[in-house]
Amino acid sequence: MEILYYLYIAVTSLLLFKIAYIDFKTQYIYISDLSILAVVVSLYKIYIGDMLSSAFAAAAAGIFGYVIYKISYLIYQEESFGLGDVFLLAILGCYWSWPLIVHFIYFSFLLAGIIGLVVLAFTRNRKYRIAFGPVLSISVFLYYLWGLPDIYSIVQFFKSKAW
């Protein structure tokens, strides 16, 4: 089972890297890449017996992403949070399962805000578009490296004077 886990991590990492690279370059996420990622994640979750929790988390993340998609479209009258991002968020919901997806979404949006502030500071261009797919992909790796923190730990980190 351990070798299968490492194979799963390797395949999902490569797919996330591909999705992030293409989204960064073109501002587009291909359905074929998302489909392959969804199949890989779903098959692994079925294999380990965690499909119910993963399906619930995928639905919750997908609904959350779709609400953001609709609200951003109403505000900006253009697609600022794309449907590819919604689908990727739903797949990552399946990847993380419940309740980790809640903490991961908070972590990802916080990281996106920090990246947005850095880009704004260096470009001074308020119309600059940042692809969210790379942020989600980077968030997966950073979330692992940080030890899968919960929202409370993340808030405490930013409240502390450690950084």
Summary of the structure (lengths in Angstrom):
residues: 163
radius of gyration: 16.0
end to end distance: 38.5
largest distance: 49.6
contacts: 469
relative contact order: 0.12
helix: 80%
strand: 0%
